[in-house]
Amino acid sequence: MGFTDFILFPLYVFIFHLFFSTKRKNINDPYLKKHLTHGFWIRVFSSIAFTIFFVYITPGDSTSLYYPEGYHLYQLILKDPVNNIHLLFTPGINYDENLLLDPENIGAFKLESNFLITRLVAILSFVTFGKYLLINLCFSMIAYSGIWRLYKFFNEHYPQLHKKLAIAIIYLPTLIFWSSGVLKDPICICMLGWLTYALYCIFEKRQSLIKNIIIAIAATYILYIVKMYIVICYLPFFGLYLILNNLKLLKSNISKITLGIIILSSSIFGLFALADTLKEQLGFFAIDKITESVKTQQTNFINMADGAESSFSLGVEYNGTMSSLLKMTPAAIIATFFRPFLWESKKISTLMSSVESLALMLLTLYVFLRAGPLRFFKTIFTNSMVFFCFFYSIVFAIFIGATTLNFGTLVRYKIPCMPFYIIAIFLILEAIPKKKSKIKNVVVS
């Protein structure tokens, strides 16, 4: 990163500002305009913070794999466009490893997800002159486009909660930071937002069907490549949300409950049947291999524990069986949402997350105690949106918490489920009846 980055940075900020200003003019709600503007400027400064962090504090995949190899690919194409342009369209597994800049990255492109991010860096290099800060800004704005779509989805259902929704989606610190630069996470949160809003337009608003079907297919495909488990966790629960929404049209409570049980049972059996059919494609995430997968991931993190200050233990022994996985589930959920604890933060990268985790723990306890156990869980099962947000985030949290035994990695991996969990908690809080103030009648004689 050089002086030129900071010279060009204001120009690129101005270009993105013009784009979002155009979007802002089409918004009538003053609150939405404010959140769009604030979110934009937060992302501008977070991309700077992200760049400083990875260049000067803690180098990682962003500066050791995605950016250097992407920039190198960009240079190869510039030197010989005719013979090298095909590299942008070559599957990662077929990429000639003799062309790699760093021999230590040999084998990295066997994962198509790694090559997709590298390829995107190369493409963006053509319009940013390969400047790391500017590419981080582009990734941040790509993420923000999806984050704004996700915010619009929830805001159109609950406009009265615009502040709470903005806190959960636009202003969430770890989500902001880890989606502000060259990593997989910005692409994941972007695609998740676009997918959510596209499905909403298709099945609820019934608007621009062809355009939104294309968006939904493209977003699902990219998520499938980058992080398949997001699709596996997300789509079943969003599908159930759409189905449960239609149950509201039934007048009989008995019919609702009966049909709800049938749909839920059918969905579970259908999911397992589909997973069994596609187990070769799912591979690592196949149902019959899930315990083996968890064990493998845990072993990988344990083997790295000696050289990793941020490694941790769930405190539950896992022997590779389904019963031990079930025993580990509560610890995995707690790890995802509420860890690292303050005393477990040994790096700057985890300190922000530990403060956020503490705030989330206090919010969860407050809402649980305020609502009471009965109303808390009743709201989850009677409100289709809460049902979708809560169970998607819980299932996601189980997998991430069980397989990721390093806080530095955990704080990044968990961000696709964090907004949904926080929104579920806010919606449960909103469902608690407000206490009516007692007004004494004053009789004037």
One Martini backbone bead per residue (centre of mass of N, CA, C, O) as a GRO file, in nm:
protein
  445
    1MET     BB    1   0.093   0.038   0.026
    2GLY     BB    2   0.056   0.366  -0.095
    3PHE     BB    3   0.019   0.697  -0.169
    4THR     BB    4  -0.178   0.653  -0.411
    5ASP     BB    5  -0.415   0.538  -0.258
    6PHE     BB    6  -0.484   0.813  -0.102
    7ILE     BB    7  -0.527   0.983  -0.359
    8LEU     BB    8  -0.763   0.798  -0.495
    9PHE     BB    9  -0.978   0.745  -0.279
   10PRO     BB   10  -1.171   0.998  -0.298
   11LEU     BB   11  -1.263   0.940  -0.589
   12TYR     BB   12  -1.403   0.662  -0.527
   13VAL     BB   13  -1.593   0.769  -0.315
   14PHE     BB   14  -1.742   0.963  -0.504
   15ILE     BB   15  -1.853   0.749  -0.697
   16PHE     BB   16  -2.016   0.591  -0.482
   17HIS     BB   17  -2.178   0.836  -0.385
   18LEU     BB   18  -2.335   0.877  -0.648
   19PHE     BB   19  -2.476   0.607  -0.647
   20PHE     BB   20  -2.619   0.632  -0.361
   21SER     BB   21  -2.761   0.902  -0.424
   22THR     BB   22  -2.952   0.788  -0.635
   23LYS     BB   23  -3.093   0.597  -0.437
   24ARG     BB   24  -3.181   0.819  -0.233
   25LYS     BB   25  -3.384   0.974  -0.426
   26ASN     BB   26  -3.590   0.710  -0.421
   27ILE     BB   27  -3.634   0.794  -0.122
   28ASN     BB   28  -3.884   0.896   0.117
   29ASP     BB   29  -3.769   0.798   0.372
   30PRO     BB   30  -3.578   0.959   0.609
   31TYR     BB   31  -3.461   0.714   0.762
   32LEU     BB   32  -3.342   0.566   0.519
   33LYS     BB   33  -3.155   0.789   0.428
   34LYS     BB   34  -2.985   0.797   0.684
   35HIS     BB   35  -2.888   0.499   0.686
   36LEU     BB   36  -2.754   0.499   0.407
   37THR     BB   37  -2.546   0.722   0.468
   38HIS     BB   38  -2.415   0.612   0.726
   39GLY     BB   39  -2.333   0.336   0.608
   40PHE     BB   40  -2.144   0.442   0.393
   41TRP     BB   41  -1.933   0.595   0.579
   42ILE     BB   42  -1.860   0.354   0.751
   43ARG     BB   43  -1.742   0.188   0.508
   44VAL     BB   44  -1.517   0.374   0.432
   45PHE     BB   45  -1.362   0.359   0.712
   46SER     BB   46  -1.349   0.045   0.733
   47SER     BB   47  -1.158   0.005   0.487
   48ILE     BB   48  -0.921   0.144   0.621
   49ALA     BB   49  -0.903  -0.032   0.875
   50PHE     BB   50  -0.861  -0.298   0.725
   51THR     BB   51  -0.598  -0.222   0.583
   52ILE     BB   52  -0.427  -0.159   0.833
   53PHE     BB   53  -0.460  -0.432   0.972
   54PHE     BB   54  -0.335  -0.619   0.730
   55VAL     BB   55  -0.063  -0.456   0.692
   56TYR     BB   56   0.032  -0.375   1.017
   57ILE     BB   57  -0.080  -0.615   1.214
   58THR     BB   58  -0.257  -0.876   1.059
   59PRO     BB   59  -0.182  -1.097   0.856
   60GLY     BB   60  -0.355  -1.272   0.582
   61ASP     BB   61  -0.541  -1.383   0.328
   62SER     BB   62  -0.561  -1.102   0.199
   63THR     BB   63  -0.219  -1.069   0.188
   64SER     BB   64  -0.133  -1.389   0.101
   65LEU     BB   65  -0.355  -1.451  -0.140
   66TYR     BB   66  -0.580  -1.283  -0.286
   67TYR     BB   67  -0.422  -1.025  -0.362
   68PRO     BB   68  -0.144  -1.119  -0.481
   69GLU     BB   69  -0.269  -1.323  -0.688
   70GLY     BB   70  -0.462  -1.124  -0.825
   71TYR     BB   71  -0.247  -0.918  -0.914
   72HIS     BB   72  -0.079  -1.122  -1.075
   73LEU     BB   73  -0.301  -1.195  -1.276
   74TYR     BB   74  -0.331  -0.908  -1.386
   75GLN     BB   75  -0.036  -0.890  -1.495
   76LEU     BB   76  -0.048  -1.130  -1.691
   77ILE     BB   77  -0.268  -1.002  -1.872
   78LEU     BB   78  -0.118  -0.741  -1.945
   79LYS     BB   79   0.129  -0.880  -2.089
   80ASP     BB   80  -0.088  -1.125  -2.213
   81PRO     BB   81  -0.400  -1.116  -2.317
   82VAL     BB   82  -0.441  -1.345  -2.528
   83ASN     BB   83  -0.309  -1.592  -2.341
   84ASN     BB   84  -0.443  -1.497  -2.033
   85ILE     BB   85  -0.757  -1.439  -2.019
   86HIS     BB   86  -0.850  -1.740  -1.956
   87LEU     BB   87  -0.784  -1.739  -1.644
   88LEU     BB   88  -1.064  -1.613  -1.554
   89PHE     BB   89  -1.219  -1.901  -1.668
   90THR     BB   90  -1.066  -2.089  -1.495
   91PRO     BB   91  -1.064  -2.337  -1.301
   92GLY     BB   92  -0.895  -2.375  -1.013
   93ILE     BB   93  -0.807  -2.681  -1.056
   94ASN     BB   94  -0.669  -2.583  -1.355
   95TYR     BB   95  -0.457  -2.415  -1.244
   96ASP     BB   96  -0.141  -2.305  -1.296
   97GLU     BB   97   0.098  -2.332  -1.040
   98ASN     BB   98   0.342  -2.190  -1.192
   99LEU     BB   99   0.187  -1.895  -1.170
  100LEU     BB  100   0.247  -1.851  -0.893
  101LEU     BB  101   0.384  -1.632  -0.669
  102ASP     BB  102   0.344  -1.836  -0.419
  103PRO     BB  103   0.435  -2.153  -0.322
  104GLU     BB  104   0.252  -2.161  -0.055
  105ASN     BB  105  -0.023  -2.162  -0.251
  106ILE     BB  106  -0.027  -2.443  -0.306
  107GLY     BB  107  -0.368  -2.569  -0.341
  108ALA     BB  108  -0.573  -2.328  -0.301
  109PHE     BB  109  -0.735  -2.363  -0.593
  110LYS     BB  110  -0.896  -2.626  -0.533
  111LEU     BB  111  -1.065  -2.404  -0.419
  112GLU     BB  112  -1.300  -2.215  -0.570
  113SER     BB  113  -1.335  -1.994  -0.354
  114ASN     BB  114  -1.046  -1.879  -0.373
  115PHE     BB  115  -1.050  -1.811  -0.682
  116LEU     BB  116  -1.288  -1.616  -0.686
  117ILE     BB  117  -1.153  -1.392  -0.519
  118THR     BB  118  -0.901  -1.363  -0.697
  119ARG     BB  119  -1.055  -1.295  -0.956
  120LEU     BB  120  -1.190  -1.036  -0.847
  121VAL     BB  121  -0.929  -0.883  -0.796
  122ALA     BB  122  -0.838  -0.879  -1.093
  123ILE     BB  123  -1.081  -0.726  -1.205
  124LEU     BB  124  -1.058  -0.472  -1.014
  125SER     BB  125  -0.768  -0.389  -1.108
  126PHE     BB  126  -0.861  -0.250  -1.381
  127VAL     BB  127  -1.011  -0.003  -1.194
  128THR     BB  128  -0.757   0.032  -0.952
  129PHE     BB  129  -0.453  -0.045  -1.024
  130GLY     BB  130  -0.416  -0.258  -0.779
  131LYS     BB  131  -0.522  -0.123  -0.520
  132TYR     BB  132  -0.584  -0.225  -0.207
  133LEU     BB  133  -0.770  -0.004  -0.089
  134LEU     BB  134  -0.968   0.004  -0.334
  135ILE     BB  135  -1.055  -0.292  -0.321
  136ASN     BB  136  -1.171  -0.279  -0.038
  137LEU     BB  137  -1.387  -0.074  -0.109
  138CYS     BB  138  -1.534  -0.253  -0.312
  139PHE     BB  139  -1.605  -0.482  -0.117
  140SER     BB  140  -1.765  -0.304   0.080
  141MET     BB  141  -1.983  -0.215  -0.134
  142ILE     BB  142  -2.080  -0.491  -0.210
  143ALA     BB  143  -2.180  -0.564   0.071
  144TYR     BB  144  -2.376  -0.318   0.105
  145SER     BB  145  -2.580  -0.396  -0.111
  146GLY     BB  146  -2.681  -0.649   0.052
  147ILE     BB  147  -2.739  -0.518   0.326
  148TRP     BB  148  -2.960  -0.327   0.219
  149ARG     BB  149  -3.151  -0.551   0.124
  150LEU     BB  150  -3.189  -0.677   0.401
  151TYR     BB  151  -3.305  -0.424   0.533
  152LYS     BB  152  -3.550  -0.392   0.344
  153PHE     BB  153  -3.691  -0.651   0.413
  154PHE     BB  154  -3.742  -0.586   0.717
  155ASN     BB  155  -3.859  -0.294   0.690
  156GLU     BB  156  -4.117  -0.382   0.520
  157HIS     BB  157  -4.228  -0.539   0.780
  158TYR     BB  158  -4.075  -0.325   1.012
  159PRO     BB  159  -4.077   0.009   1.017
  160GLN     BB  160  -4.088   0.067   1.336
  161LEU     BB  161  -3.779  -0.088   1.349
  162HIS     BB  162  -3.542   0.070   1.207
  163LYS     BB  163  -3.329   0.096   1.434
  164LYS     BB  164  -3.292  -0.200   1.516
  165LEU     BB  165  -3.225  -0.302   1.230
  166ALA     BB  166  -2.973  -0.125   1.192
  167ILE     BB  167  -2.812  -0.248   1.424
  168ALA     BB  168  -2.820  -0.551   1.311
  169ILE     BB  169  -2.701  -0.466   1.009
  170ILE     BB  170  -2.542  -0.181   0.968
  171TYR     BB  171  -2.404  -0.138   1.289
  172LEU     BB  172  -2.240  -0.398   1.310
  173PRO     BB  173  -1.917  -0.421   1.382
  174THR     BB  174  -1.819  -0.705   1.272
  175LEU     BB  175  -1.968  -0.684   1.003
  176ILE     BB  176  -1.827  -0.436   0.901
  177PHE     BB  177  -1.528  -0.521   0.913
  178TRP     BB  178  -1.543  -0.825   0.771
  179SER     BB  179  -1.692  -0.658   0.506
  180SER     BB  180  -1.421  -0.447   0.412
  181GLY     BB  181  -1.270  -0.675   0.227
  182VAL     BB  182  -1.044  -0.921   0.118
  183LEU     BB  183  -1.292  -1.163   0.130
  184LYS     BB  184  -1.555  -1.383   0.163
  185ASP     BB  185  -1.765  -1.232   0.348
  186PRO     BB  186  -1.873  -1.003   0.161
  187ILE     BB  187  -1.999  -1.199  -0.048
  188CYS     BB  188  -2.191  -1.349   0.140
  189ILE     BB  189  -2.359  -1.106   0.248
  190CYS     BB  190  -2.444  -1.007  -0.026
  191MET     BB  191  -2.593  -1.265  -0.133
  192LEU     BB  192  -2.789  -1.291   0.106
  193GLY     BB  193  -2.938  -1.023   0.053
  194TRP     BB  194  -3.023  -1.071  -0.244
  195LEU     BB  195  -3.173  -1.336  -0.197
  196THR     BB  196  -3.385  -1.240   0.004
  197TYR     BB  197  -3.514  -1.015  -0.174
  198ALA     BB  198  -3.581  -1.188  -0.421
  199LEU     BB  199  -3.771  -1.390  -0.278
  200TYR     BB  200  -3.965  -1.174  -0.179
  201CYS     BB  201  -4.047  -1.073  -0.466
  202ILE     BB  202  -4.154  -1.347  -0.569
  203PHE     BB  203  -4.353  -1.452  -0.311
  204GLU     BB  204  -4.479  -1.164  -0.208
  205LYS     BB  205  -4.471  -0.921  -0.425
  206ARG     BB  206  -4.462  -1.004  -0.725
  207GLN     BB  207  -4.185  -0.886  -0.867
  208SER     BB  208  -3.985  -0.911  -1.113
  209LEU     BB  209  -3.942  -1.222  -1.171
  210ILE     BB  210  -3.708  -1.266  -1.368
  211LYS     BB  211  -3.494  -1.094  -1.227
  212ASN     BB  212  -3.516  -1.241  -0.941
  213ILE     BB  213  -3.449  -1.524  -1.037
  214ILE     BB  214  -3.167  -1.460  -1.136
  215ILE     BB  215  -3.059  -1.353  -0.867
  216ALA     BB  216  -3.115  -1.606  -0.697
  217ILE     BB  217  -2.939  -1.802  -0.861
  218ALA     BB  218  -2.672  -1.647  -0.846
  219ALA     BB  219  -2.650  -1.629  -0.536
  220THR     BB  220  -2.660  -1.932  -0.479
  221TYR     BB  221  -2.414  -2.012  -0.648
  222ILE     BB  222  -2.203  -1.841  -0.499
  223LEU     BB  223  -2.254  -1.959  -0.218
  224TYR     BB  224  -2.191  -2.250  -0.297
  225ILE     BB  225  -1.892  -2.189  -0.358
  226VAL     BB  226  -1.795  -2.035  -0.101
  227LYS     BB  227  -2.052  -2.128   0.118
  228MET     BB  228  -2.252  -2.392   0.142
  229TYR     BB  229  -2.371  -2.385   0.442
  230ILE     BB  230  -2.554  -2.141   0.402
  231VAL     BB  231  -2.759  -2.271   0.214
  232ILE     BB  232  -2.832  -2.517   0.394
  233CYS     BB  233  -2.943  -2.333   0.632
  234TYR     BB  234  -3.133  -2.120   0.483
  235LEU     BB  235  -3.352  -2.229   0.275
  236PRO     BB  236  -3.538  -2.404   0.457
  237PHE     BB  237  -3.630  -2.160   0.648
  238PHE     BB  238  -3.738  -1.974   0.428
  239GLY     BB  239  -3.946  -2.174   0.322
  240LEU     BB  240  -4.103  -2.198   0.589
  241TYR     BB  241  -4.179  -1.902   0.608
  242LEU     BB  242  -4.357  -1.896   0.352
  243ILE     BB  243  -4.553  -2.115   0.448
  244LEU     BB  244  -4.639  -1.993   0.725
  245ASN     BB  245  -4.762  -1.737   0.605
  246ASN     BB  246  -5.004  -1.894   0.462
  247LEU     BB  247  -5.145  -1.992   0.732
  248LYS     BB  248  -5.292  -1.720   0.797
  249LEU     BB  249  -5.542  -1.780   0.602
  250LEU     BB  250  -5.635  -1.952   0.817
  251LYS     BB  251  -5.894  -1.978   1.062
  252SER     BB  252  -5.817  -2.245   1.185
  253ASN     BB  253  -5.617  -2.359   1.438
  254ILE     BB  254  -5.619  -2.662   1.377
  255SER     BB  255  -5.529  -2.634   1.083
  256LYS     BB  256  -5.263  -2.492   1.137
  257ILE     BB  257  -5.130  -2.709   1.316
  258THR     BB  258  -5.158  -2.952   1.130
  259LEU     BB  259  -5.018  -2.829   0.878
  260GLY     BB  260  -4.756  -2.750   1.024
  261ILE     BB  261  -4.667  -3.040   1.099
  262ILE     BB  262  -4.662  -3.153   0.813
  263ILE     BB  263  -4.460  -2.952   0.692
  264LEU     BB  264  -4.227  -2.995   0.892
  265SER     BB  265  -4.196  -3.301   0.845
  266SER     BB  266  -4.159  -3.289   0.537
  267SER     BB  267  -3.909  -3.106   0.541
  268ILE     BB  268  -3.721  -3.293   0.696
  269PHE     BB  269  -3.741  -3.539   0.510
  270GLY     BB  270  -3.669  -3.385   0.250
  271LEU     BB  271  -3.385  -3.290   0.339
  272PHE     BB  272  -3.266  -3.575   0.382
  273ALA     BB  273  -3.324  -3.681   0.098
  274LEU     BB  274  -3.162  -3.465  -0.054
  275ALA     BB  275  -2.893  -3.514   0.091
  276ASP     BB  276  -2.869  -3.809  -0.006
  277THR     BB  277  -2.876  -3.749  -0.314
  278LEU     BB  278  -2.631  -3.507  -0.272
  279LYS     BB  279  -2.370  -3.629  -0.126
  280GLU     BB  280  -2.153  -3.594  -0.344
  281GLN     BB  281  -2.176  -3.281  -0.361
  282LEU     BB  282  -2.150  -3.221  -0.051
  283GLY     BB  283  -1.974  -3.414   0.112
  284PHE     BB  284  -1.875  -3.263   0.388
  285PHE     BB  285  -2.216  -3.200   0.429
  286ALA     BB  286  -2.316  -3.465   0.467
  287ILE     BB  287  -2.510  -3.635   0.682
  288ASP     BB  288  -2.320  -3.904   0.703
  289LYS     BB  289  -2.056  -3.680   0.759
  290ILE     BB  290  -2.086  -3.473   0.994
  291THR     BB  291  -1.914  -3.596   1.225
  292GLU     BB  292  -1.656  -3.618   1.060
  293SER     BB  293  -1.635  -3.317   0.992
  294VAL     BB  294  -1.615  -3.208   1.277
  295LYS     BB  295  -1.367  -3.371   1.360
  296THR     BB  296  -1.176  -3.258   1.143
  297GLN     BB  297  -1.194  -2.959   1.217
  298GLN     BB  298  -1.105  -2.985   1.510
  299THR     BB  299  -0.828  -3.111   1.452
  300ASN     BB  300  -0.712  -2.875   1.293
  301PHE     BB  301  -0.727  -2.668   1.530
  302ILE     BB  302  -0.564  -2.831   1.738
  303ASN     BB  303  -0.297  -2.845   1.565
  304MET     BB  304  -0.287  -2.510   1.578
  305ALA     BB  305  -0.279  -2.425   1.885
  306ASP     BB  306   0.028  -2.374   1.951
  307GLY     BB  307   0.022  -2.111   1.729
  308ALA     BB  308  -0.260  -2.012   1.872
  309GLU     BB  309  -0.394  -1.775   2.080
  310SER     BB  310  -0.719  -1.812   1.981
  311SER     BB  311  -0.757  -2.077   2.089
  312PHE     BB  312  -1.020  -2.318   2.183
  313SER     BB  313  -1.265  -2.461   2.403
  314LEU     BB  314  -1.582  -2.613   2.472
  315GLY     BB  315  -1.572  -2.838   2.717
  316VAL     BB  316  -1.639  -3.084   2.514
  317GLU     BB  317  -1.633  -3.405   2.439
  318TYR     BB  318  -1.538  -3.539   2.114
  319ASN     BB  319  -1.594  -3.871   1.933
  320GLY     BB  320  -1.789  -3.868   1.653
  321THR     BB  321  -2.074  -3.871   1.759
  322MET     BB  322  -2.402  -3.780   1.772
  323SER     BB  323  -2.431  -3.757   2.081
  324SER     BB  324  -2.185  -3.563   2.122
  325LEU     BB  325  -2.299  -3.341   1.939
  326LEU     BB  326  -2.549  -3.281   2.114
  327LYS     BB  327  -2.384  -3.206   2.372
  328MET     BB  328  -2.228  -2.965   2.214
  329THR     BB  329  -2.443  -2.759   2.120
  330PRO     BB  330  -2.457  -2.542   2.348
  331ALA     BB  331  -2.154  -2.462   2.325
  332ALA     BB  332  -2.167  -2.373   2.028
  333ILE     BB  333  -2.375  -2.146   2.061
  334ILE     BB  334  -2.220  -1.982   2.271
  335ALA     BB  335  -1.966  -1.936   2.101
  336THR     BB  336  -2.098  -1.779   1.868
  337PHE     BB  337  -2.260  -1.547   2.039
  338PHE     BB  338  -2.064  -1.514   2.337
  339ARG     BB  339  -1.792  -1.549   2.192
  340PRO     BB  340  -1.562  -1.393   2.331
  341PHE     BB  341  -1.464  -1.328   2.623
  342LEU     BB  342  -1.301  -1.082   2.767
  343TRP     BB  343  -1.067  -1.280   2.890
  344GLU     BB  344  -1.014  -1.411   2.583
  345SER     BB  345  -0.883  -1.150   2.478
  346LYS     BB  346  -0.559  -1.118   2.288
  347LYS     BB  347  -0.679  -0.936   2.057
  348ILE     BB  348  -0.800  -0.689   1.864
  349SER     BB  349  -0.987  -0.871   1.680
  350THR     BB  350  -1.152  -0.981   1.957
  351LEU     BB  351  -1.244  -0.742   2.131
  352MET     BB  352  -1.488  -0.638   1.974
  353SER     BB  353  -1.642  -0.911   1.989
  354SER     BB  354  -1.662  -0.934   2.302
  355VAL     BB  355  -1.836  -0.684   2.345
  356GLU     BB  356  -2.066  -0.774   2.159
  357SER     BB  357  -2.124  -1.044   2.306
  358LEU     BB  358  -2.204  -0.920   2.575
  359ALA     BB  359  -2.442  -0.752   2.469
  360LEU     BB  360  -2.598  -1.000   2.357
  361MET     BB  361  -2.630  -1.149   2.625
  362LEU     BB  362  -2.787  -0.926   2.776
  363LEU     BB  363  -3.020  -0.909   2.575
  364THR     BB  364  -3.115  -1.201   2.596
  365LEU     BB  365  -3.171  -1.202   2.902
  366TYR     BB  366  -3.370  -0.969   2.907
  367VAL     BB  367  -3.584  -1.091   2.713
  368PHE     BB  368  -3.629  -1.359   2.861
  369LEU     BB  369  -3.720  -1.229   3.134
  370ARG     BB  370  -3.940  -1.040   3.024
  371ALA     BB  371  -4.109  -1.269   2.875
  372GLY     BB  372  -4.048  -1.545   2.935
  373PRO     BB  373  -4.037  -1.868   2.847
  374LEU     BB  374  -4.319  -1.898   2.717
  375ARG     BB  375  -4.320  -1.642   2.530
  376PHE     BB  376  -4.054  -1.684   2.391
  377PHE     BB  377  -4.131  -1.964   2.248
  378LYS     BB  378  -4.404  -1.885   2.130
  379THR     BB  379  -4.297  -1.669   1.933
  380ILE     BB  380  -4.118  -1.856   1.764
  381PHE     BB  381  -4.378  -2.053   1.677
  382THR     BB  382  -4.589  -1.802   1.577
  383ASN     BB  383  -4.358  -1.646   1.425
  384SER     BB  384  -4.228  -1.668   1.115
  385MET     BB  385  -3.984  -1.475   1.135
  386VAL     BB  386  -3.866  -1.582   1.398
  387PHE     BB  387  -3.836  -1.870   1.312
  388PHE     BB  388  -3.637  -1.819   1.083
  389CYS     BB  389  -3.413  -1.655   1.233
  390PHE     BB  390  -3.358  -1.847   1.470
  391PHE     BB  391  -3.304  -2.128   1.326
  392TYR     BB  392  -3.090  -2.042   1.134
  393SER     BB  393  -2.888  -1.932   1.349
  394ILE     BB  394  -2.867  -2.193   1.518
  395VAL     BB  395  -2.767  -2.391   1.305
  396PHE     BB  396  -2.525  -2.223   1.225
  397ALA     BB  397  -2.396  -2.210   1.512
  398ILE     BB  398  -2.342  -2.509   1.548
  399PHE     BB  399  -2.144  -2.550   1.318
  400ILE     BB  400  -1.941  -2.323   1.380
  401GLY     BB  401  -1.889  -2.388   1.686
  402ALA     BB  402  -1.795  -2.694   1.634
  403THR     BB  403  -1.553  -2.619   1.400
  404THR     BB  404  -1.449  -2.336   1.544
  405LEU     BB  405  -1.133  -2.310   1.740
  406ASN     BB  406  -1.113  -1.985   1.660
  407PHE     BB  407  -1.165  -1.657   1.715
  408GLY     BB  408  -1.059  -1.523   1.454
  409THR     BB  409  -1.256  -1.701   1.277
  410LEU     BB  410  -1.533  -1.686   1.420
  411VAL     BB  411  -1.594  -1.374   1.381
  412ARG     BB  412  -1.635  -1.425   1.070
  413TYR     BB  413  -1.822  -1.683   1.030
  414LYS     BB  414  -2.085  -1.559   1.199
  415ILE     BB  415  -2.212  -1.310   1.036
  416PRO     BB  416  -2.460  -1.448   0.872
  417CYS     BB  417  -2.631  -1.483   1.166
  418MET     BB  418  -2.644  -1.226   1.348
  419PRO     BB  419  -2.881  -1.050   1.242
  420PHE     BB  420  -3.101  -1.271   1.283
  421TYR     BB  421  -3.078  -1.307   1.587
  422ILE     BB  422  -3.126  -1.012   1.672
  423ILE     BB  423  -3.403  -0.986   1.538
  424ALA     BB  424  -3.543  -1.207   1.697
  425ILE     BB  425  -3.509  -1.064   1.971
  426PHE     BB  426  -3.657  -0.800   1.895
  427LEU     BB  427  -3.932  -0.939   1.823
  428ILE     BB  428  -3.983  -1.054   2.101
  429LEU     BB  429  -3.984  -0.784   2.247
  430GLU     BB  430  -4.225  -0.666   2.073
  431ALA     BB  431  -4.437  -0.896   2.179
  432ILE     BB  432  -4.449  -0.754   2.436
  433PRO     BB  433  -4.660  -0.623   2.633
  434LYS     BB  434  -4.756  -0.319   2.709
  435LYS     BB  435  -4.769  -0.113   2.967
  436LYS     BB  436  -5.027   0.042   3.113
  437SER     BB  437  -5.104   0.341   3.211
  438LYS     BB  438  -5.223   0.484   3.495
  439ILE     BB  439  -5.527   0.669   3.499
  440LYS     BB  440  -5.655   0.911   3.685
  441ASN     BB  441  -5.952   1.027   3.784
  442VAL     BB  442  -6.054   1.363   3.785
  443VAL     BB  443  -6.279   1.520   3.995
  444VAL     BB  444  -6.460   1.814   3.931
  445SER     BB  445  -6.668   2.000   4.143
   0.00000   0.00000   0.00000
